[in-house]
């Protein structure tokens, strides 16, 4: 299975959640609401989940093995970093024009 697209849907400045991302696989399956979290001095992803009646959370979708989880996390965080750079470039350009 190939990751064919990663889109950062929303960026956050405050708190540990830094972004919400959608990922497309093989150009045929989209997974929405993957969260980029910054904690313990590193970025990682949290898969979409649902809250159970007992207050715990259960992933709705998730990688089956560590290798694919790592590949997915690397792709998502790389696109997140690229989106941060684009946002910074936009702010810098707006400041120059002001």
Order of alpha helices (4+ residues) and beta strands (2+ residues): beta-beta-beta-beta-beta-beta-alpha
